[in-house]
Amino acid sequence: MQTFQKGARFGEWTVTESVTARSAGHVQVQCSCGAQGAVIALNLARGKSLRCASCASSLTAVKKRVA
């Protein structure tokens, strides 16, 4: 089990409530753009989830314009 402290940052995500979660558990988070959601703890800890879907799609669009 892993403990996620309120205020901890993972990429653009900020943990909104402290929780001790198993790998299949969910952590409540808020993106830097203000979007809120629940992310699978294991994905958060491993860096597989770094931002909300809206920010991820806008980042992809910027990368395509630059390339």
SVG drawing of the C-alpha trace seen along z (x, -y; Angstrom):
<svg xmlns="http://www.w3.org/2000/svg" viewBox="-14 -26 23 29">
<polyline fill="none" stroke="black" stroke-width="0.4" points="0.0,0.0 1.1,-3.5 0.1,-6.7 -0.8,-9.8 -0.7,-13.0 -3.0,-15.9 -1.1,-18.5 1.4,-16.0 2.0,-16.6 2.3,-14.1 2.9,-15.8 -0.1,-18.3 -2.1,-16.4 -2.4,-17.5 -3.8,-15.1 -6.9,-16.7 -7.4,-14.3 -4.9,-12.1 -5.4,-8.4 -3.6,-5.1 -4.4,-3.1 -3.8,0.3 -2.7,0.5 -6.3,0.9 -7.5,-2.0 -8.4,-5.5 -6.9,-8.8 -8.9,-12.1 -6.9,-14.6 -7.2,-18.0 -5.4,-19.0 -3.6,-22.4 -6.4,-23.5 -8.9,-22.9 -10.4,-19.6 -11.1,-17.1 -11.2,-13.4 -10.1,-10.0 -7.0,-8.3 -5.9,-4.7 -3.2,-4.9 -0.8,-2.6 -1.0,-4.8 -0.3,-7.9 2.6,-6.3 4.2,-5.0 3.8,-8.2 1.3,-6.8 -1.2,-9.5 0.2,-13.0 -2.7,-15.3 -6.4,-15.3 -7.7,-14.2 -8.3,-17.8 -4.7,-18.9 -3.3,-15.7 -5.2,-16.3 -4.1,-20.0 -0.5,-19.0 -0.8,-16.4 -2.2,-19.1 0.7,-21.5 3.3,-18.7 1.7,-18.0 1.8,-21.7 5.5,-21.9 6.5,-18.7"/>
</svg>
